[in-house]
Amino acid sequence: MNEDRRSANGEPAADASPSVDEAPGAETPPAGGGDGASQGGEGSAPGGGPEPEASGRAAEPGGGGEPSAAESVADPEAGGEPPGPEPESGRDEAPPGAPDEAADTVESLRTRLDETLAEAQRERDAALRARAEADNVRRRAERDVERAHRFGVEGLVVELLPVRDGLELGIRAAEEEESTVEALAEGTEMTLRMLSAALEKFGVVEVDPAGEDFDPRFHEAMTMQEAEGVEPGKVLQVFQKGCLLHGRVVRPAKVIVSR
């Protein structure tokens, strides 16, 4: 038949190989056999194109006509493409809802950052105000100390001025012809009382230990004398009175002590 085709048309036939039906000694593949499936896959249609996979592969016994995934992988000639590498989980595919959660997280972090910066600014302003206030207090204290050094005795001076006036009046009265000793003594005594009152206003206390026990904290012994009927350690005579300023010894009393 092939020779007749070539001679009739004058051209070689499209398929010189004998077909499955015309090939001598061709055997019909058994139904469901693996070899028959492979032979059916290798055979070609009379028109030169590959036969459909369903006609080339025999149906498996007890199953459907379509090949399984394992057979497609094992038999590359059957038309199945080898599977590509499976995507790694957790890298290419993000879990559902991840972009929204990430956006919420970034927004919350920005909000917290803004709040922290605002709080830091408030604390900085408060620290600056406290520092300025401390500087003002320090400067005021320095001015007060300086004024205290300069004008601390102002009150004492005011209290001593009447004493000075009394002494001047006493001197003028002594210069008069009609002045008497009794008048001068009375004026001097009044001036002394004014001086004692002025000193007491400022915490000055007079120390006059005549007849008291000797106390080395407030007294200074000038000498010791024998005295009949007087116990040892008693103040016999006061040469100079002492002075205390708010309980602190400004000047000890100079005395004579019995032994």
Secondary structure, DSSP 8 states (H G I E B T S, - for coil): -HHHHHHHHSS--S--S--TTTSTT-----TT-HHHHHHHHH-B-TTSSB--HHHHS---TTS-SS--HHHHHH-GGGT---------TTTTS--TTHHHHHHHHHHHHHHHHHHHHHHHHHHHHHHHHHHHHHHHHHHHHHHHHHHHHHHTTHHHHHHHHHHHHHHHHHHHHHHSTT--HHHHHHHHHHHHHHHHHHHHHTTEEEE--TTSB--TTTEEEEEEE--TT--TTBEEEEEE-EEEETTEEEE-EEEEEE-
